[in-house]
Amino acid sequence: MDGKIVHAVQPNLSLGEIGNTTFLLPPDDVLREFEKVINPIFEKKRSNTLQIRTLEKLRDTLLPKLMSGEVQVTI
């Protein structure tokens, strides 16, 4: 592939070269096993992203109130 790179502003492979390239795919059973392993990881990532957004909104709401004294925290 390195020898077929088209140099422009940013070096890349031409669409023709990509279209003429063959790719090896693993058998379906291997793909299914991979999916079983990887799907829970992506679900956890999505869940973490939602939690981060919720916490960011909470921070953005509470921080100004804490700094102005509108809300106080007792220890």
MODELLER restraints for C-alpha pairs under 7 A, 6 or more apart:
rsr = mdl.restraints
at = mdl.atoms
rsr.add(forms.Gaussian(group=physical.xy_distance, feature=features.Distance(at['CA:4:A'], at['CA:13:A']), mean=6.72, stdev=0.5))
rsr.add(forms.Gaussian(group=physical.xy_distance, feature=features.Distance(at['CA:5:A'], at['CA:11:A']), mean=6.34, stdev=0.5))
rsr.add(forms.Gaussian(group=physical.xy_distance, feature=features.Distance(at['CA:5:A'], at['CA:12:A']), mean=5.44, stdev=0.5))
rsr.add(forms.Gaussian(group=physical.xy_distance, feature=features.Distance(at['CA:5:A'], at['CA:13:A']), mean=4.87, stdev=0.5))
rsr.add(forms.Gaussian(group=physical.xy_distance, feature=features.Distance(at['CA:6:A'], at['CA:12:A']), mean=5.46, stdev=0.5))
rsr.add(forms.Gaussian(group=physical.xy_distance, feature=features.Distance(at['CA:6:A'], at['CA:13:A']), mean=5.65, stdev=0.5))
rsr.add(forms.Gaussian(group=physical.xy_distance, feature=features.Distance(at['CA:6:A'], at['CA:14:A']), mean=6.39, stdev=0.5))
rsr.add(forms.Gaussian(group=physical.xy_distance, feature=features.Distance(at['CA:65:A'], at['CA:71:A']), mean=5.44, stdev=0.5))
rsr.add(forms.Gaussian(group=physical.xy_distance, feature=features.Distance(at['CA:66:A'], at['CA:72:A']), mean=6.12, stdev=0.5))
